[in-house]
Structures are given as C-alpha cells and as structure tokens.
Amino acid sequence: MIYHGIPDLEHLEEWLALDVPFEYDDFMLPHVLEDPAKVRELIRAYSEPKRDRSQDTLHGPFLDITVHSSDRLIREASEYRIRQACDIARQLQVKGIVLHTNFIPNFYVPSYRQGWVDRNEEFFRRLLEEEPGLWFYMENMFDEEPDCLVELAKRMQGERFAVCLDLAHAYLSKTPVAAWQEACGPYVAHYHINDNHGKLDEHLALGDGTAPWGEILPRMNRDVSVLIEVGSLEKYRKSVAFLEKVPKTVPLES
C-alpha cells in the first residue's frame, strides 16, 4: 500500500525519491496565507518537479475556521480562508482539500449541533458548485463522537464530499475508535494516522504511542488513501517500517 506523506522543502528531494502522493501542510497557516509572495514561492517550489499531483491533497486552514458560525462576519472570514485554499489547490492541481469540523466539543445544545450540520451543508453545496474539480474531506478534530460528522456526510453522499477519518483524533475522544470506524466507514475517503498516548495530539510515529493498531488497522478500508501525518521524514519512514511488520492477517495491502 502507498502511504501519503507531508513534504517539506528542506527535504523535498528525499520526499520525491519516495514516489508517494503528498498532502501539503504549508497552506493551513494564517501567516502563510497572509503573505502572497510566500504562497507563490511555495506553489512554484512544489510545482516544479515533474510528477503526478492528481492524487495529492492539501490541508486547508483550520485555526478558528467556523463556516457554521451564527455570526455573519465570522462566517465570511472563514469562507474567505477556505476559498484561498481552493485557489491554491487549483494551482497545484491536487485532488482535494482536507478541512476540520471545528465545532465545540461537549456543547450539546441541540440548536448548536443542528446549526453546525445545516450551515455546513449549505456552505459546501455552494462550494462544490463553485469548485467542480475539487474534493472536500471533512476531518474529525477533537470531536467526542462521530454523530454530527456522520449526519453531514449522509446529507452530502454522492457529492465530492467525504470524511477524512483521523484515527489519532478518534483515539483521543471518549468514543471507542472502533465505533468511529463503524459509524464513519461508509463515508470515509481518506485517513490520517499517527500515534499518541491517549491524552495529547502528539503526532508520533506509529508504534511510539499507545493507540491499539492491532485492532484499528484491520478495520480500515484498504481502498481508501492513507496519510501518515507526522512532522518529519524520519517519523514517516519509522511509521512505514512499523506498518510493514504488522502480521499478514491484517488487510493493509491493496
């Protein structure tokens, strides 16, 4: 199986040698989006190598992004940042953009949670019409359960909209990872995997934390793309080595 990686310019030649799809993290940061010259520089650097980028993804902005806000000004600012990411994704000619749920966990006021689903559906239906060449993947962040994400995915089924199931985030929640996998399974089109100790989102190499990979990996859809979401080439290689040691009874090969 081919595992997507997060390239960095300092080690780009080594990343290119791996010949794997990329997920670009540079463009999720506000200070980058505020610097048009930096954006152009990054796009140029990642576009120059002659490689197929059609399966690459882009991690969209997530800090304070709330298209579901009841405050019009906050919605407009959030939508502006997402449209910036769409423009970058088109220039890079990637497959799609990963965005976060970004709702308040443990806030169970029904009107808030229903508003999250309704406003996200409204926004993404408009965005899909405006961006006919892009997929959008909604990632669970620090959600405690999959309910709202699954409801939105059900409504959007059949569109270029799917779940990016972050299994490390699921492990941090109060809901068992297996329940996340079962609930989100029909709607997952992309995975994020890394490790932690069940308390903080540490982005460790697989095997360096306590996530029960022996239980998680067999339940993953083998036909879905997987990003090893770690912060260095060394951690990526260590994670791949860990996955290669998984018993053959675990269906990881595609």
C-alpha positions, 0 to 999 in steps of 0.5 A: 500500500502507498502511504501519503506523506507531508513534504517539506522543502528542506527535504523535498528531494528525499520526499520525491525519491519516495514516489508517494502522493503528498498532502501539503501542510504549508497552506493551513497557516494564517501567516502563510496565507497572509503573505502572497509572495510566500504562497507563490514561492511555495506553489512554484517550489512544489510545482516544479518537479515533474510528477503526478499531483492528481492524487495529492491533497492539501490541508486547508486552514483550520485555526478558528475556521467556523463556516457554521458560525451564527455570526455573519462576519465570522462566517465570511472570514472563514469562507474567505480562508477556505476559498484561498485554499481552493485557489491554491489547490487549483494551482497545484492541481491536487485532488482535494482539500482536507478541512476540520469540523471545528465545532465545540466539543461537549456543547450539546445544545441541540440548536448548536449541533443542528446549526453546525450540520445545516450551515455546513451543508449549505456552505459546501453545496455552494462550494462544490458548485463553485469548485467542480474539480475539487474534493472536500474531506471533512476531518474529525478534530477533537470531536467526542463522537462521530454523530454530527460528522456522520449526519453531514456526510449522509446529507452530502453522499454522492457529492465530492464530499467525504470524511477524512477519518483521523484515527489519532483524533478518534483515539483521543475522544471518549468514543471507542475508535472502533465505533468511529470506524463503524459509524464513519466507514461508509463515508470515509475517503481518506485517513490520517494516522499517527500515534499518541498516548491517549491524552495529547495530539502528539503526532508520533510515529506509529508504534511510539504511542499507545493507540491499539493498531492491532485492532484499528488497522484491520478495520480500515478500508484498504481502498481508501488513501492513507496519510501518515501525518507526522512532522518529519521524514524520519517519523514517516519512514519509522511509521512505514517500517512499523506498518510493514511488520504488522502480521499478514492477517491484517488487510493493509495491502491493496 
